[in-house]
Amino acid sequence: MKIDYASVRHAFPSKAWAYAESYDAVKIGKWNGTEFMFYDDINEDFLLTLRVFDNKRELKFSGDKCRDTNDISKQNVFIPELAHAQYYMYGEKQFKPVVKNGQGYTEFLEARGGSMFFPGSLDFSTSEFKLKLGIRNFVRYNPVPVCPKDENYAYGLNKSGTGALEVVDYAYTGFYYEDGKAVLL
C-alpha cells in the first residue's frame, strides 16, 4: 500500500490519530503534521488499511485508494442523533508508561499476555479504566420497502414509508475514556 503523504499533510496540518492494520498487527499512533509516530515502525508493504483521523475528518487508505469523509458527508444524509457511537476497545487494569525514541506511550497488558501500545500518557484518575474508540456513522434513507419477516417482496410494493435507514460508511473520531471525555492528541 502506498500512503499519499501530501493528502495527509493537506487534511491534517498539525495533529491526528493514526490506526494502522497490517497482516499481523494493529497499531495506534499519531500524525504530527510531517510524519507518523508508532511504537514500532510500520512497513507500507504489509499495510492493509491506514486511517488518519480527528473528531471532524478521516482519511482511509486501503490498497491504492484513499477515502475522505469530507466527500462522503457531501453525498449522504448525516443524522447526528444516530451517527455517533463509542465502542470499548480495551479495559484491562494493567498498564504502565513506556518511553521509546523520546516519545511517551502507555502499554496496556492483558491477563492473557497480550499488550497494546497507545501513544501518549493517559489519565485514568477521574475515569474507569476503559478506553473507547469513537465512530461516526454516515447514514441515509433508503426508500426501498423493507418486508416483514415471512413476507415476500411484493408485500412491500404497495406500502409507502416502509423504507429503512442504512449505514453507508463510518469513520473513526478519536479515543475516549469511560466517562466520554476525549483523550487529547
C-alpha positions as CSV (number, residue, x, y, z in Angstrom):
1,M,0.0,0.0,0.0
2,K,1.2,3.5,-0.8
3,I,0.5,6.4,1.6
4,D,-0.2,9.7,0.0
5,Y,1.7,11.9,2.5
6,A,0.7,15.1,0.6
7,S,-3.0,14.3,1.2
8,V,-2.4,13.6,4.9
9,R,-0.4,16.9,5.3
10,H,-3.2,18.8,3.5
11,A,-6.0,17.3,5.6
12,F,-4.2,17.3,8.9
13,P,-1.5,20.1,9.0
14,S,-0.9,19.7,12.7
15,K,-2.1,16.5,14.6
16,A,-4.2,13.5,14.1
17,W,-4.6,9.9,15.3
18,A,-3.4,7.0,13.1
19,Y,-4.8,3.5,13.1
20,A,-2.8,1.0,11.0
21,E,-3.9,-2.5,10.2
22,S,-1.4,-4.9,8.7
23,Y,-1.3,-8.7,8.2
24,D,-0.1,-9.4,11.7
25,A,-0.9,-6.4,13.9
26,V,-3.0,-3.4,14.6
27,K,-1.0,-0.3,15.7
28,I,-2.2,3.0,17.1
29,G,-0.1,6.1,16.6
30,K,-0.1,9.8,15.9
31,W,0.5,12.0,12.9
32,N,2.5,15.1,14.0
33,G,2.0,17.2,10.8
34,T,5.0,15.7,9.0
35,E,5.4,12.1,10.0
36,F,3.7,9.1,11.7
37,M,4.8,8.1,15.2
38,F,4.2,4.5,16.2
39,Y,5.8,2.5,19.0
40,D,7.1,0.1,16.3
41,D,7.6,1.3,12.8
42,I,5.1,0.4,10.1
43,N,6.0,-1.2,6.8
44,E,3.9,0.1,4.0
45,D,4.4,-3.1,2.0
46,F,2.4,-5.0,4.7
47,L,-0.3,-2.5,5.5
48,L,-3.9,-3.4,4.7
49,T,-5.6,-0.2,5.9
50,L,-4.4,3.1,7.4
51,R,-6.9,5.5,9.0
52,V,-5.7,9.0,9.8
53,F,-8.4,11.0,11.8
54,D,-9.5,13.6,14.2
55,N,-13.0,14.3,15.5
56,K,-14.0,16.1,12.3
57,R,-12.4,14.2,9.4
58,E,-10.9,10.9,8.4
59,L,-8.7,9.7,5.5
60,K,-8.7,6.0,5.0
61,F,-6.0,4.4,2.8
62,S,-6.8,0.9,1.6
63,G,-4.9,-0.6,-1.3
64,D,-4.4,2.1,-3.9
65,K,-7.5,4.1,-2.8
66,C,-7.9,7.0,-0.4
67,R,-11.4,7.8,1.0
68,D,-12.0,11.2,2.6
69,T,-15.0,11.6,4.9
70,N,-15.5,15.1,3.6
71,D,-16.6,13.6,0.3
72,I,-19.0,11.1,2.0
73,S,-20.7,13.7,4.1
74,K,-21.5,15.8,1.0
75,Q,-23.2,12.8,-0.7
76,N,-25.3,11.3,2.1
77,V,-27.7,12.4,4.7
78,F,-26.0,12.6,8.1
79,I,-28.2,12.2,11.2
80,P,-26.3,13.3,14.3
81,E,-28.6,11.5,16.8
82,L,-27.9,8.2,15.2
83,A,-24.4,8.8,13.9
84,H,-22.1,9.0,16.9
85,A,-21.1,5.9,18.9
86,Q,-18.3,4.8,21.2
87,Y,-17.1,1.2,21.5
88,Y,-15.0,-0.3,24.2
89,M,-11.5,-1.0,22.9
90,Y,-9.5,-2.1,25.9
91,G,-10.3,-2.5,29.5
92,E,-7.7,-4.4,31.4
93,K,-6.5,-2.9,34.7
94,Q,-2.8,-3.3,34.0
95,F,-0.8,-0.6,32.3
96,K,2.5,1.2,32.6
97,P,4.2,4.2,31.0
98,V,6.9,3.5,28.4
99,V,9.3,5.8,26.6
100,K,10.7,4.9,23.2
101,N,12.6,7.2,20.8
102,G,11.8,10.1,23.1
103,Q,8.1,9.6,22.8
104,G,5.8,8.5,25.6
105,Y,3.4,5.6,25.3
106,T,1.1,3.7,27.6
107,E,1.4,-0.1,27.4
108,F,-1.7,-2.0,28.2
109,L,-1.2,-5.5,29.5
110,E,-3.8,-8.3,29.2
111,A,-4.0,-11.0,31.7
112,R,-3.7,-13.5,28.8
113,G,-0.3,-12.0,27.9
114,G,-1.1,-9.6,25.0
115,S,-0.1,-6.0,25.0
116,M,-1.0,-2.8,23.2
117,F,1.0,0.4,23.0
118,F,-1.1,3.6,23.0
119,P,0.6,6.9,22.1
120,G,0.8,9.4,25.0
121,S,0.2,9.3,28.7
122,L,-3.4,8.5,29.7
123,D,-5.1,9.9,32.8
124,F,-7.4,7.4,34.5
125,S,-7.6,9.4,37.7
126,T,-11.1,10.6,37.1
127,S,-12.4,7.8,35.0
128,E,-12.9,4.0,35.0
129,F,-10.0,2.2,33.3
130,K,-11.6,1.6,30.0
131,L,-10.6,3.0,26.6
132,K,-13.2,3.6,23.9
133,L,-12.9,4.2,20.1
134,G,-15.3,6.9,18.7
135,I,-17.1,6.2,15.5
136,R,-19.3,8.4,13.3
137,N,-21.7,6.5,11.0
138,F,-22.8,8.0,7.7
139,V,-26.5,7.2,7.3
140,R,-29.0,7.7,4.6
141,Y,-32.6,6.8,4.0
142,N,-33.2,4.0,1.5
143,P,-36.8,4.2,0.2
144,V,-36.9,0.6,-1.0
145,P,-39.5,-1.2,1.1
146,V,-38.4,-3.4,3.9
147,C,-40.5,-6.5,4.1
148,P,-41.6,-8.0,7.4
149,K,-40.4,-11.5,8.3
150,D,-42.1,-14.3,6.4
151,E,-43.4,-12.0,3.7
152,N,-42.3,-11.8,0.1
153,Y,-41.1,-8.7,-1.7
154,A,-44.4,-8.0,-3.4
155,Y,-45.9,-7.3,0.1
156,G,-43.9,-4.0,0.4
157,L,-44.5,-2.7,-3.1
158,N,-47.9,-1.3,-2.2
159,K,-46.8,0.2,1.2
160,S,-45.5,3.7,1.5
161,G,-42.9,4.9,4.0
162,T,-41.6,1.4,4.7
163,G,-38.0,2.1,3.7
164,A,-35.1,1.9,6.1
165,L,-32.1,3.8,7.3
166,E,-28.8,2.3,6.1
167,V,-25.2,2.9,7.2
168,V,-23.3,3.9,4.1
169,D,-19.8,4.1,5.7
170,Y,-18.2,5.0,9.0
171,A,-15.2,6.9,10.3
172,Y,-13.2,6.9,13.5
173,T,-13.4,10.1,15.5
174,G,-11.0,9.7,18.4
175,F,-10.3,7.8,21.6
176,Y,-12.4,8.3,24.8
177,Y,-12.3,7.5,28.5
178,E,-15.1,5.6,30.2
179,D,-16.9,8.9,31.1
180,G,-16.9,10.0,27.4
181,K,-14.1,12.6,27.8
182,A,-11.8,12.7,24.8
183,V,-8.2,11.6,25.1
184,L,-6.2,14.6,24.0
185,L,-3.9,14.4,20.9
